[in-house]
C-alpha cells in the first residue's frame, strides 16, 4: 500500500524515474524508508548525510551506518560535518534552528552543484502536526499553521500522509534497517516535549486526531492562499523600496483594520516576531523615534513612516582625503578640483556639487558620520547651529541622520554632504581659488 501510494503521488508531483534525486538521509526510519522505496522503484537517487556532532559517538555511528548501507546498495552518498553548537552561538539561535539552517543550506548547494531535479525528505504527518504545535506556541501566524506541502519548488515530501508508526512498521516488514536517535526521548527539546506529552493527550481526546489534523491542514492551506493574496495586495500598495531601506507609511497601517496581522506578514521575513509586532503597533500612536530590532534588521518609527534597514554597527571610521587627490571611492565616489576664480565663475545649484574657498581649507580633509555635539554655520546664517537641530529642520529620519556624511577641515564641518556647506567657507568676492567637490551618483 505504501509503495503504490508513494509511486502514484510522485507521478502526480511530476517526478520522473530518470530525474536526479537527492535524498536527505539521517539514518532514521523515515529517511531510510524513503531511500529504500525510491531505490526499489528504480529512481536515480543519491543520499546526503549531515554529521552535526551533537551526540558524541552516536553521531559518528549514524554516519558509518548510512555510509555502509549506501555502499552495499551502490548508492552514492555525500557527507558533511558541522560544528553545530559553535554555529548556534555565532548566529544567536537554538541548536535545533542552527542544525536546520546548516542542513538545508548544504542540501541546496548540492542540488545546484550536482544538478539534481529534486531534494526529498522523509517528513511525515506526525512531523507536520508537531510543527503545528511548535508554531502555535511561538506565534508564527497562519503561515506556520497551514502545514507542509508535498511539493514546494524542488523540495518533495512523499510521506506526509503517513504516521511515524506506519513508517517504522514498513521498515520492520521489509527488512529496512534504521537507527533510533537517543535524544528523541529527551523532553528538554520542544519538539520531543510535544511528541511525548501533548500529542498523546490529543489522541486520547480524539482517536482520529491524525486524520482530523490532515483535514485541518487542507483547510488552513486554502485559507492561507486567500490571505496571502490580500497580504500581497497590501504590500504592493503601501510598501515602498528606496535604496537600501523599506518604507511603510504609518497612516496607512494605522487605518488598516488588520494592522497587526498585516505588519506581521510584512516584517516577519526580516526576523521580527509577534511580540515585537505588538510593540510596533502600540508605538504607532506615540512619539516618533522608537526603534525595534531583529537579529538582522532595525525598524525605526519615524514621523510618517516605519523605516526598515539592515542592522549595522555604528560606522566610526574616518576616510581621509589628501590635497593631491582628484578622486576618491570610499565611502562614496567623489571628485575634487581646485581652480582659479575668474569673472565667468557661477555657483553650482546642485546639492551634490559645492564650491568652497580653497585657501580656507586645511588638508587632509576627512569624512565621518555625525556625533552628538556637532555644530556648524549653515550657509546664509550668522549663528552656529547644532547638527541635530539642522536634521530636525530638514525633517531627516533617524536612518537618514546616520547615513549622512560630514566633510571636515581641521576641526570644522565644511559640508554636510549633499545638503549644506558651512557659511565660513563659502566663495566670496575676495576668494582667489575655488575647491569644487562633486559627489558622483
Secondary structure, DSSP 8 states (H G I E B T S, - for coil): -HHHHHHHHHHHTT--TTSEEEEE--SSHHHHHHHHHHHHTT-EEEEEEEE---STHHHHHHHHHHHHHHHHHT--EEEEE--HHHHHHHHTS-HHHHHHHHHHHHHHHHHHHHT-SEEE---BHHHHHHHHHHHHHHT--GGGTS---SEETTEE-TBTTS-HHHHHHHHHHHT------GGGG-TTSHHHHIIIIIHHHHHHH-TTHHHHHHHHHHHHHHHHHHHHHHHHHHHHHHEEEETTEEEEEHHHHHH-TTHHHHHHHHHGGGT--HHHHHHHHHHTTS-TT-EEE-SSEEEEE-SSEEEEEE--------EEE-TT-SEE-SSS-EEEEEEE--TT------TTEEEEEGGG--SSEEEEE--TT-EE-BTT-SS-EEHHHHHHHTT--HHHHHH-EEEEETTEEEEETTTEEBGGGS--TT--EEEEEEE--
